[in-house]
Amino acid sequence: MTTKPKPAPLPPDTVIGGYRIVRRLAAGGFGVVYLAQDANGQEVAIKEYLPAALVSREPGQLVPQVAQEKLSLYRLGLKSFFEEGRALTQIAHSSVVSVLNFFRENDTVYMVMNYLQGASLQEYILLARNRKEPKILRESTIRSLFDEVLRGLRIVHQHKMLHLDIKPANIFITDDDRAVMIDFGAAREVLNQQGNFVRPMYTPGFAAPEMYRKSNSTMGPWTDIYAIGACIYVCMVGQAPPDVPKRQEQDALPTALARLRGSYSDNILELVQWSMELEAGNRPQSVFALHKALTNDTHRRYTQLSMAERVRLQLGAFIGQGPGGLALSQQNAP
């Protein structure tokens, strides 16, 4: 079985909307991100709507080729991507990627954003994990980081938007120490709801149970909150939590969090458990509620593991009943 080649990115020096493409920065299942320059030579990042499952494009071509039977689905995602760009231009917050412009050209849509320099939270966690220290990130660092992220997410939700793809790869730490949410997933989610794709369009470990369902009626702020809890978990453990199907079969999350007692406060471990409840109604219903719990840091409680508990937890891991965990770098599919 031959794999369908990915659509070719725009070549360097291509001019679109008055911006000159310098090089490709990244590519995923739903788009390509380029480094570009505006008319004044200012560097920007441009995201092109280019769903690999729906289009093809040969090297040197500008216009994506869409088969007739996929055209309606392509246009549906295009509309969602366009509306996402328009909504993001209305949000001005240091923890939300700044969309400077968006425009239609070459039968697709382009979103122009601030070019951020730094590294993703995923890269920082992988670096910390390689040091093999007891803690991946210190609790004070985690609280400070997600204090910023939640401030931005609160504004996003106030604009009646959901992120829908919060994970360490989509939290960017800039060189001037800002945490910025990037790569919103609205267009991807709209296409996913049509049910025409064999593979899921979420990142296992970070996707709430309601994202596995066809109907999006149960999604809300609590859906992004589940992903925030999963991100905090990764900051402590160094790998993604068990995904929803595994948890529904046998939930190893409480055991995994219990292993962290003494290293992290009971408060933050309880906050992760609360955020990642399988029932949406049992999670914080607003970012405000979660943020209030996170920043209430005056009295940290610590419960040390007893010797018997340590033996039981180690035994559970040994016989394969530990938390499992997916590779941190796993990307959403397709």
TAWO-V208263 format. One record per helix or strand of 2 or more residues. SS is the DSSP state (helix for helix, strand for strand). FROM is the first residue (numbers start at 1). TO is the last residue. If there is no record, write none. Layout:
SS_FROM_TO + SS_FROM_TO
This chain:
strand_15_16 + strand_19_27 + strand_31_37 + strand_43_49 + strand_55_56 + strand_65_66 + helix_68_89 + strand_99_105 + strand_108_114 + strand_118_120 + helix_121_130 + helix_139_158 + helix_168_170 + strand_171_174 + strand_179_181 + helix_186_193 + helix_209_212 + helix_221_237 + helix_244_249 + helix_253_258 + helix_266_275 + helix_280_282 + helix_287_295 + helix_307_318
